[in-house]
Amino acid sequence: MRRWPLGAERRAEIRADADFAVELLVREAVSGKPLSTPCPAQVVNISRSGCCLALRRLDCGGFHLHRCLQAPQDYLLEFNLPLPGGDARLVTAELRWLNREPDDHAMPFRAGLALVKRPRA
C-alpha cells in the first residue's frame, strides 16, 4: 500500500475552483425516495468526476451524512448544478469522504462527492 506524502495531490483529474450555492438532497439509491429535506451547501471545486461541497453541519435535513459513508451504495446525493445561461442540471453523486476545516469557517465541513450516472427512466 502506497502512503501519500502529506500535502501531495492524489486526484486523478484537475478540479476547477467554484463558488456557488446548491441545495443538497439525500435519496435512497434503489427507490429514489427522499431521505432528507434540502440543505444548503456551497460547491468549493468541481471536476468531470467529482466535487467538494462545503456544509454548515453534517445533519442534512434530518439525515446525518455519516450514514452515507457506512453504506455508500445505499444513498445518493442530488443537487442542481447551475449552468451558464441560467439553466441547471440535476447532478447525482455518492459521498466519498467528510472532514472538518481547522479554521473558523461559516461552513466548516467538507464533503467529497463522486458523480454517478443514473439510468434513464
Secondary structure, 3 states (H helix, E strand, C coil): CCCCCCCCCCCCCCCEEEEEEEEEEEEECCCCCECCCCEEEEEEEECCCEEEEEECCCEECCEECHHHHHCHHHEEEEEEEECCCCCEEEEEEEEEEEEECCCCCCCCEEEEEEECCCCCC
